Amino acid sequence: MTTVTTLLAIAFTVITAMALINVLTFLYARSVVRSAADEAVRAGSRAGAGITACDARAANALDALLGGPLGDEVSIVCEIDPATGHLVAVADATLHSPLPGFPAWTFSLRGEAVQEVAP
């Protein structure tokens, strides 16, 4: 009887550890996507830069920090908000768990910066 109890305790511990690893991986990926969007609008908002610089910086940040299958369904689109004139980077992401049996996590983030004007 103690063998069954021990095996159940070990199985519960392994499943709990896997769930915790999954949550931490998703939180890391979310922070990378947020940082990439912020870095992109920072680069694109400089005077003389623009949407091209924003897109390039977003792609560079994602490739450097979230490469591999976890970052396959992450996209960042840079555009000028017509209402405010600010540079906006909208990130849409769907993170699929590397562990079987865990659901995907879908979210959208937005970075925004005032476009600088050359003197």
C-alpha positions in Angstrom: 0.0 0.0 0.0 2.8 2.4 0.7 4.2 1.8 -2.8 1.0 2.9 -4.4 0.9 6.0 -2.2 4.5 6.8 -3.0 3.9 6.4 -6.7 0.8 8.6 -6.6 2.7 11.3 -4.7 5.6 11.2 -7.2 3.1 11.4 -10.1 1.4 14.4 -8.5 4.7 16.1 -7.9 5.8 15.6 -11.5 2.5 16.9 -12.9 2.7 20.0 -10.6 6.3 20.7 -11.6 5.4 20.4 -15.3 2.5 22.8 -14.9 4.8 25.3 -13.0 7.4 25.1 -15.8 4.7 25.7 -18.4 3.4 28.8 -16.5 6.9 30.2 -16.1 7.7 29.6 -19.8 4.6 31.4 -20.8 5.3 34.3 -18.5 8.8 34.6 -19.9 7.5 34.6 -23.5 4.9 37.3 -22.6 7.6 39.5 -21.1 9.7 39.0 -24.2 6.8 40.0 -26.5 6.1 43.0 -24.3 9.8 44.1 -24.4 10.0 43.6 -28.2 7.0 45.8 -28.7 8.3 48.5 -26.4 11.8 48.3 -28.0 10.3 48.5 -31.5 8.3 51.7 -30.8 11.3 53.2 -29.1 13.5 52.6 -32.2 10.8 53.7 -34.6 9.8 56.9 -32.8 13.2 58.6 -33.3 13.3 61.4 -35.7 14.1 60.1 -39.2 13.2 56.5 -38.3 9.7 55.1 -38.7 7.7 52.0 -39.3 10.6 50.3 -41.1 12.9 50.7 -38.1 10.1 49.6 -35.8 9.5 46.4 -37.7 13.2 45.6 -38.0 13.7 46.1 -34.2 10.7 44.0 -33.4 11.9 41.1 -35.6 15.4 41.4 -34.2 14.2 41.3 -30.5 11.9 38.3 -31.1 14.5 36.4 -33.0 17.1 37.0 -30.3 14.9 36.2 -27.3 12.1 34.0 -28.4 13.4 31.8 -31.3 12.3 28.3 -31.9 8.8 26.8 -31.9 7.5 28.9 -28.9 7.8 32.1 -31.0 6.4 30.7 -34.2 3.0 32.3 -33.7 4.1 35.7 -32.5 3.7 38.7 -34.8 4.3 42.4 -34.2 2.9 45.0 -36.6 4.0 48.6 -36.4 1.8 51.4 -37.6 0.9 55.1 -37.1 -2.3 55.5 -35.0 -4.4 57.9 -37.1 -6.2 59.3 -34.1 -3.1 60.3 -32.1 -0.3 60.3 -34.6 1.7 58.0 -32.3 3.8 55.1 -33.4 2.1 51.8 -32.3 3.4 48.3 -32.2 0.6 45.7 -31.8 1.8 42.2 -30.8 -0.5 39.2 -31.3 0.7 35.9 -29.9 -0.4 32.4 -29.4 1.9 30.3 -27.3 1.6 26.6 -27.5 2.8 24.5 -24.6 5.9 22.4 -25.3 4.3 19.9 -22.9 1.4 17.7 -24.0 -2.0 18.2 -22.4 -1.6 21.9 -21.6 -3.7 24.5 -23.4 -2.4 27.3 -25.6 -2.3 30.9 -24.4 -3.4 33.7 -26.7 -2.9 37.4 -25.9 -2.4 40.8 -27.6 -0.1 43.6 -26.4 0.3 47.2 -27.5 3.4 49.5 -27.3 3.0 53.1 -28.1 5.4 56.1 -28.4 5.2 59.7 -29.6 6.9 60.2 -33.0 9.8 62.6 -32.6 10.0 65.5 -35.1 13.4 66.6 -36.5 14.2 70.2 -35.5 
